[in-house]
Every structure is written in C-alpha cells, then in structure tokens.
Amino acid sequence: MSTEECVLWALDRTTFRQLVLLTTMKKREMYESFLNAIPLLQELEAYERMNLADALVTKHFSAGEAIIKQGDEAEAFFIIEKGTCIVKVTDRAEEGEEAQHTNEEVEVNKLERGDYFGELALLFNKPRAASVYAQTDVACAVLDVSAFERLLGPCVEIMSRNVSNYEEQLTTLFGEQLTIDDLRR
C-alpha cells in the first residue's frame, strides 16, 4: 500500500521473460565469441563455454587501480576484455638475507585483451602471488571462486602447467631460483 500518490509500472510475465531471455542471449553471444578466441578455453566443450559465458560478470577498473594485490585471498579469476594491465611482484627479503632485496614492486609482465590472471591462487588455494594493476581503463570478465571450480575443471591441468613459465620469468628477473610460493611469504 502506497502512502502517497505514485506511478506504478507493471510488466506481464511474458514480456518480462522475453526481456530477460533477450538480455541473457546477447550477453551469452558476446562472451562466447570472446571466449572462443582464448586458447586456454578452447579445451572446453561448446556447452561448457556457454555455461562459463552465463557465469561471467564484467567489472571495470580505472587506470592505476589495483585489481588484485599480492598476498590477498583469492576470490575470482579475471579475463581481460579491454585495456592493458601490469603484473608486479614484491621483491621480498627474508630475514638475514643480503640487502639486494628491495621490498619494492617489480613489473614482471604486461597483459592485454584475452589474457587472464588470478588462476594460481584459485588452483592452489593460496594467497595471490602477484599484484595486477590497470595500466589503462580496463574491463575484465570476472568468474567467482565457486564458478571457477565448477566450470573450469577441464582447464586446470593447462593452468597448472603455466606455473613453470611464471617461475622461469621470476628467475630471469631476480637472477635466482624463485618459486611462486617464495612470493607468498
């Protein structure tokens, strides 16, 4: 019951369902073509990509904004739809180590449309191993942790293989053998 005069809009069930279905179909079509271009996701069957497309949510980040921070808990997986991101790791000194470690963030990679990040922490249930910042205005397709575990099972082996590539980049950058776990301390 209204306490003052108002204008009330109503939609019948059929119209509402058509609007929801149309919006869902447009979103699904947009994400499906985008996801088909990502090599990692080509391992998925068409219906799995469709389910993934339905679960994705677009989030926007401004240039300079931190998307994820090293050491934080994992909450989502990100695929860059638009823009450029920079991946940085903190060169952390262990107690008693020489002063060559600066505890400053060092850029280790640049990511663009179709690249993804955030999978390591989700795969291994550990804190984030790196920070990712929006270099330009960025739009990311985001998949929360429960949907990641449910929908990307077929890609887990491929993502796990990428760990060695990341560790090679760290060794080249810091001049010593480092693992992803070294960054989480």
C-alpha positions as MATLAB code, in Angstrom:
seq = 'MSTEECVLWALDRTTFRQLVLLTTMKKREMYESFLNAIPLLQELEAYERMNLADALVTKHFSAGEAIIKQGDEAEAFFIIEKGTCIVKVTDRAEEGEEAQHTNEEVEVNKLERGDYFGELALLFNKPRAASVYAQTDVACAVLDVSAFERLLGPCVEIMSRNVSNYEEQLTTLFGEQLTIDDLRR';
ca = [
       0.000    0.000    0.000;
       1.356    3.373   -1.029;
       1.293    6.232    1.469;
       1.395    8.865   -1.273;
       0.405    9.219   -4.878;
       2.705    7.330   -7.270;
       3.030    5.956  -10.760;
       3.279    2.203  -10.946;
       4.702    0.365  -13.916;
       3.884   -3.261  -14.493;
       5.158   -5.926  -16.844;
       3.269   -9.040  -17.672;
       5.083  -12.358  -17.212;
       5.573  -12.964  -20.935;
       7.143   -9.558  -21.594;
       9.391   -9.858  -18.546;
      10.592  -13.318  -19.618;
      11.265  -12.090  -23.166;
      13.332   -9.162  -21.876;
      15.351  -11.380  -19.534;
      15.914  -14.006  -22.237;
      16.925  -11.403  -24.819;
      19.412   -9.798  -22.424;
      20.820  -13.189  -21.437;
      21.188  -14.266  -25.073;
      23.002  -11.044  -26.036;
      25.405  -11.425  -23.111;
      25.983  -15.095  -23.925;
      26.685  -14.365  -27.610;
      29.120  -11.559  -26.749;
      31.060  -13.704  -24.266;
      31.012  -16.862  -26.398;
      32.800  -15.198  -29.323;
      35.265  -13.606  -26.894;
      35.903  -16.906  -25.063;
      36.370  -18.834  -28.324;
      39.421  -16.665  -29.056;
      41.194  -17.601  -25.798;
      43.483  -20.619  -26.346;
      43.138  -21.886  -22.761;
      39.367  -22.142  -23.076;
      39.395  -23.977  -26.388;
      39.726  -27.180  -24.328;
      36.140  -26.649  -23.172;
      33.155  -28.106  -24.991;
      30.707  -25.625  -26.528;
      28.139  -26.148  -23.748;
      30.871  -25.596  -21.113;
      31.828  -22.277  -22.747;
      28.128  -21.351  -22.802;
      27.845  -22.045  -19.046;
      31.030  -20.049  -18.486;
      29.631  -17.148  -20.509;
      26.499  -17.160  -18.332;
      28.584  -17.037  -15.127;
      30.888  -14.168  -16.146;
      30.325  -10.643  -14.868;
      32.058   -7.591  -16.323;
      33.913   -5.335  -13.876;
      35.556   -2.038  -14.772;
      38.791   -0.666  -13.332;
      40.329    2.783  -13.769;
      43.906    3.326  -14.933;
      46.256    2.872  -11.968;
      43.744    0.922   -9.893;
      44.842   -2.303   -8.187;
      42.746   -5.223   -9.414;
      44.388   -7.835   -7.171;
      47.153   -7.436   -4.575;
      49.962   -9.855   -3.788;
      49.204  -11.752   -0.580;
      45.418  -11.254   -0.717;
      42.998  -14.166   -0.597;
      41.714  -15.406   -3.952;
      38.118  -14.549   -4.707;
      37.943  -14.549   -8.505;
      39.518  -15.326  -11.880;
      39.886  -12.481  -14.401;
      39.945  -12.367  -18.202;
      40.807   -9.019  -19.773;
      38.099   -7.850  -22.169;
      39.528   -4.409  -22.848;
      42.633   -2.471  -21.795;
      46.115   -3.258  -20.521;
      47.271   -4.474  -17.106;
      50.679   -4.658  -15.454;
      51.700   -7.585  -13.235;
      54.068   -6.756  -10.393;
      55.697   -8.798   -7.654;
      57.305   -7.563   -4.481;
      60.980   -8.447   -4.186;
      60.721   -9.648   -0.592;
      63.775  -10.059    1.584;
      63.907  -12.956    4.018;
      65.346  -12.308    7.450;
      69.136  -12.462    7.358;
      69.301  -12.087    3.560;
      71.564   -9.590    1.905;
      70.380   -6.083    1.100;
      69.981   -6.887   -2.610;
      66.253   -7.366   -1.975;
      64.440   -4.036   -2.003;
      60.870   -4.945   -0.952;
      59.760   -2.868   -3.944;
      57.296   -3.962   -6.594;
      58.892   -5.000   -9.862;
      56.999   -5.278  -13.150;
      57.137   -8.848  -14.460;
      54.528   -8.921  -17.201;
      52.026   -6.922  -19.230;
      48.590   -8.343  -20.024;
      46.130   -7.382  -22.764;
      42.760   -8.413  -24.204;
      42.248  -12.173  -23.914;
      44.931  -12.644  -21.244;
      43.865  -13.968  -17.866;
      45.116  -13.800  -14.289;
      44.196  -14.844  -10.790;
      44.145  -18.556  -11.556;
      47.153  -19.600   -9.443;
      45.660  -18.616   -6.114;
      42.416  -20.367   -7.028;
      44.153  -23.515   -8.293;
      46.309  -23.955   -5.216;
      44.081  -22.268   -2.608;
      46.888  -19.901   -1.606;
      47.262  -16.117   -1.354;
      47.832  -14.079   -4.521;
      51.407  -14.445   -5.846;
      51.422  -11.073   -7.638;
      49.634   -7.762   -7.886;
      47.839   -6.694  -11.059;
      47.179   -3.037  -11.848;
      45.123   -1.464  -14.612;
      47.575    0.441  -16.826;
      44.695    1.865  -18.872;
      40.979    1.773  -18.176;
      40.236   -1.950  -18.060;
      37.179   -4.179  -18.367;
      37.531   -7.728  -17.064;
      35.225  -10.709  -17.317;
      35.221  -11.998  -13.731;
      34.439  -15.506  -12.545;
      33.991  -16.025   -8.801;
      35.776  -18.846   -6.992;
      32.825  -21.259   -6.828;
      32.030  -20.873  -10.537;
      35.761  -21.225  -11.345;
      35.937  -24.569   -9.551;
      32.686  -25.784  -11.085;
      33.206  -24.650  -14.685;
      36.946  -24.707  -15.412;
      37.823  -28.217  -14.276;
      38.936  -29.268  -17.793;
      41.418  -26.354  -17.906;
      43.070  -26.959  -14.525;
      45.869  -29.097  -15.969;
      46.734  -26.446  -18.564;
      46.743  -23.668  -15.954;
      48.921  -25.780  -13.643;
      51.477  -26.148  -16.446;
      51.762  -22.358  -16.618;
      53.292  -22.287  -13.121;
      56.689  -23.315  -14.520;
      56.508  -20.464  -17.069;
      55.826  -17.957  -14.289;
      58.709  -19.311  -12.206;
      61.103  -19.045  -15.191;
      60.121  -15.364  -15.552;
      60.873  -14.793  -11.858;
      64.283  -16.481  -12.100;
      65.189  -14.364  -15.134;
      64.008  -11.197  -13.422;
      65.607  -11.709   -9.992;
      68.657  -13.720  -11.075;
      67.999  -16.546   -8.641;
      65.750  -19.583   -8.485;
      62.384  -18.442   -7.145;
      59.073  -20.241   -6.950;
      55.563  -18.873   -6.774;
      55.469  -19.903   -3.089;
      58.528  -17.688   -2.407;
      56.389  -14.687   -3.320;
      53.589  -15.593   -0.933;
      55.697  -15.357    2.225;
];
